[in-house]
Amino acid sequence: MLEKIKEIQQAGLEALAAVASEEALQGWKVTHLGRNSAIMGVFKNMGSVPKEQRGEVGRAANQAKQALEAAFEEKAAALKEAALQRSLQEERLDITLPGRAIPRGRLHPVTQTLREITRVFAEMGFQVYRSREVETDEYNFQLLNFPPHHPAREMQDSFYVQSAEARGDNPLLLRTHTSPGQIHAMRQFAAENPENPPPVRIILPGMCYRYEQVSTRYESQFTQVEGLAVGKDITFSDLKGTLADFARRMFGQDVRARFRASHFPFTEPSAEMDIQCFLCGGDGCQVCKRTGWLEILGCGMVHPNVLRNGGYDPERYTGYAFGMGPERITMLRHHIEDIRYFWANDLRFLEQF
């Protein structure tokens, strides 16, 4: 049996020496190391070997198997190296060719508009204040003069993340506007000096969510920039002057704007500000609903209840607030006809900016 093992090992090594390709090497492995190979047959027939010889025969068989496996690994490495050398010789790369340019990322068009809005208001002395996107009903509605079951809530269909049964009249929801940040900001400022709160002049950019019927003008997810100024002797004239100056800085000195009386629960008096539609030049189109004007923001003097809820005495302080949609402004500036393009993730659209 020992002589047979030596012959098996010798025959395997001689056959391996003649192997010249990786395909042939795999065939050799099946023949000489596979389940039905001669060396595996020795292990299968170990029961027929006399008991006193089994230890010696087993050691010899293991040594032969290990020698064949080591030879196989060495041959495989040699064939791989040879294939690599052939590839380098036959498939040379021309390293003088120019490399592929790495495409550069860019800011989303709405982000570009947000940064421009922030820059304009920063030059006017406003600072950025950020607030949470998941709010309580109290901050999103009640403290802004929207009591529970108020009919004005129907204008802002909401995405609730916690049922009313769990928290009564104060469930959690995705904020429908950035206005809750007004209460957070005023309370933070008022906490510094409750007897004589400092003036407030901030903008509040961020994402808002409403259950809207999606169309060319409306999306269920959109950005908003809220503005708030609170202090002594602030008037509606200050509000109009600020927004008129903003419009000129954003759209050019010749921009046409108008204010229309409106109603918002958290401001009184209230107005909406329109910009002449740049898409049709005021003649009327689908985007401006054939009016020639496109609403870009709502505004008004902060309601006394809201001032009081924020920690400011409405007998001593007044203020104004406004809220605008950067998507609408971006549509005006770039003649975009459908607001849905902004969140469709179509590179053909986004790469234009």
Buried (B, 14 or more C-beta within 10 A) or exposed (E): BEEBBEEBBEEBBEBBEEBEEBEBBEBBBEBBBEEEBBBBBBEEEBEEBEEEEBEEBBEBBBEBBEBBBEBBEEBBEEBEEEEEEEEEEEEEEEEEEEEEEEEEEEEBBBBBBBEBBBEBBEEBEBEEBEBEEEBBBBBBBBBBBBEEEEEBBEEBEBBBEBEEEEBEEBBBBBBBBBBBBBBBBBBBBBEEEEEEBEEBBBBBBBEBBBEBEEEBBEBBBBBBBBBBBBBEEBEBEBBBEBBBEBBBBBBEEEBEBEBEEBEBBBBBBBBBBBBBBBBBEBEBBEBBBEBBBBBBBBBBBBBBBBBBBBBBEBEEBBBBBBBBBBBBBBBBBBEBEBBBBBBEEEEEBBEEB
